[in-house]
Amino acid sequence: MSNTNNTSESQDSQQSSRKSQKPHNSQNSQNSQDSQKSQASRKPRPMEVLREARAQLAELTGMTAESVSSFEQTEDGWSLEVEVLELERVPDTMSLMGSYVVELDSEGQLTGYRRVKRYERGRADVRGSR
């Protein structure tokens, strides 16, 4: 008999616990929605833009984006120059690199890219060239 009493008591306890959690859960989902809205409306930070640009370029080209050599905010978003390993050779100083201008919108999404220079890793820039 005591088992029956305990079971009904525990069920009552569980039901009251669920009732008290329901408003709390809806409040959590509202907070989550507010957080998502604020993240969508905020501008990405420069480091987020850099990381995302490198990842998107690497995914599109299938090549390793090694470094960002220039970075600026424009009227339409962002413009970066990214150094990419195009062809790996031995020794490493003979590997072919490409310098790409990458354009992103104000949210950090890649809108276009183009190669502006190709060079061997071990070569220094010629003075006066880009």
C-alpha positions as CSV (number, residue, x, y, z in Angstrom):
1,M,0.0,0.0,0.0
2,S,2.8,2.4,0.8
3,N,4.2,1.9,-2.7
4,T,0.9,3.0,-4.2
5,N,0.9,6.2,-2.1
6,N,4.5,6.9,-3.0
7,T,3.8,6.4,-6.7
8,S,0.8,8.8,-6.7
9,E,2.8,11.3,-4.6
10,S,5.7,11.1,-7.0
11,Q,3.4,11.5,-10.0
12,D,1.8,14.6,-8.4
13,S,5.3,16.0,-7.7
14,Q,6.3,15.4,-11.3
15,Q,3.2,17.0,-12.7
16,S,3.7,20.1,-10.6
17,S,7.3,20.2,-11.6
18,R,6.3,20.1,-15.3
19,K,3.8,22.8,-14.8
20,S,6.4,25.1,-13.3
21,Q,8.8,24.3,-16.1
22,K,6.5,25.2,-19.0
23,P,6.5,29.0,-18.6
24,H,10.2,28.7,-17.9
25,N,10.8,26.8,-21.2
26,S,8.8,29.3,-23.2
27,Q,10.8,32.1,-21.6
28,N,14.0,30.3,-22.6
29,S,12.8,29.9,-26.2
30,Q,11.9,33.6,-26.3
31,N,15.4,34.5,-25.0
32,S,16.9,32.2,-27.6
33,Q,14.9,33.9,-30.4
34,D,15.9,37.4,-29.1
35,S,19.5,36.3,-29.1
36,Q,19.3,35.0,-32.7
37,K,17.7,38.3,-33.8
38,S,20.4,40.3,-32.2
39,Q,23.2,38.2,-33.7
40,A,21.6,38.5,-37.1
41,S,21.3,42.2,-36.9
42,R,24.7,42.9,-35.5
43,K,27.7,43.5,-37.8
44,P,30.3,40.8,-37.8
45,R,33.6,41.6,-36.0
46,P,36.7,41.9,-38.2
47,M,38.3,38.7,-37.0
48,E,35.0,36.8,-37.7
49,V,35.1,38.3,-41.2
50,L,38.7,37.2,-41.7
51,R,38.2,33.7,-40.6
52,E,35.0,33.3,-42.6
53,A,36.6,34.8,-45.7
54,R,39.5,32.4,-45.6
55,A,37.2,29.4,-45.0
56,Q,34.8,30.4,-47.8
57,L,37.7,31.0,-50.3
58,A,39.3,27.6,-49.4
59,E,36.0,25.8,-49.8
60,L,35.4,27.4,-53.2
61,T,38.9,27.0,-54.7
62,G,40.0,23.8,-52.9
63,M,43.3,25.5,-52.1
64,T,44.7,26.5,-48.7
65,A,44.3,30.1,-47.7
66,E,47.5,30.8,-45.8
67,S,47.3,34.4,-44.8
68,V,45.5,37.7,-45.2
69,S,47.9,40.4,-46.4
70,S,45.4,43.3,-46.5
71,F,42.0,43.9,-45.1
72,E,39.6,46.9,-45.2
73,Q,36.0,47.8,-44.7
74,T,34.3,49.2,-47.8
75,E,31.0,50.9,-48.5
76,D,29.5,47.6,-49.5
77,G,31.2,45.3,-47.0
78,W,34.8,44.2,-46.9
79,S,37.8,43.7,-49.2
80,L,40.7,41.4,-48.4
81,E,43.8,40.2,-50.2
82,V,44.5,36.6,-49.3
83,E,47.6,34.6,-50.0
84,V,46.8,31.1,-51.3
85,L,49.0,28.0,-51.8
86,E,48.2,27.1,-55.4
87,L,50.9,24.4,-56.1
88,E,53.0,22.8,-53.5
89,R,56.6,22.0,-54.5
90,V,59.8,20.7,-53.0
91,P,61.6,22.7,-51.7
92,D,58.9,24.7,-50.2
93,T,60.4,28.0,-51.5
94,M,59.5,26.9,-55.0
95,S,55.8,26.4,-54.2
96,L,53.5,28.6,-56.3
97,M,51.4,31.1,-54.4
98,G,48.5,33.2,-55.5
99,S,47.3,36.6,-54.2
100,Y,43.5,36.9,-54.4
101,V,41.3,39.9,-53.8
102,V,38.2,38.7,-52.0
103,E,35.1,40.8,-51.7
104,L,32.5,40.2,-49.0
105,D,29.1,41.8,-48.2
106,S,28.4,43.7,-45.0
107,E,27.4,40.4,-43.3
108,G,30.7,38.7,-44.2
109,Q,29.5,36.5,-47.0
110,L,31.8,36.1,-50.0
111,T,30.5,37.9,-53.1
112,G,33.5,37.5,-55.4
113,Y,37.2,36.8,-55.7
114,R,39.9,37.1,-58.3
115,R,43.6,36.3,-58.5
116,V,45.7,39.4,-58.9
117,K,49.2,37.9,-58.7
118,R,51.0,34.5,-58.9
119,Y,54.5,34.0,-57.6
120,E,57.0,31.5,-56.1
121,R,57.0,31.5,-52.3
122,G,60.7,32.2,-52.1
123,R,60.7,35.3,-54.4
124,A,60.6,38.8,-53.0
125,D,58.2,41.4,-54.5
126,V,59.8,43.6,-57.2
127,R,59.8,47.2,-56.0
128,G,57.0,49.2,-57.5
129,S,54.8,46.2,-58.3
130,R,51.7,45.3,-56.4
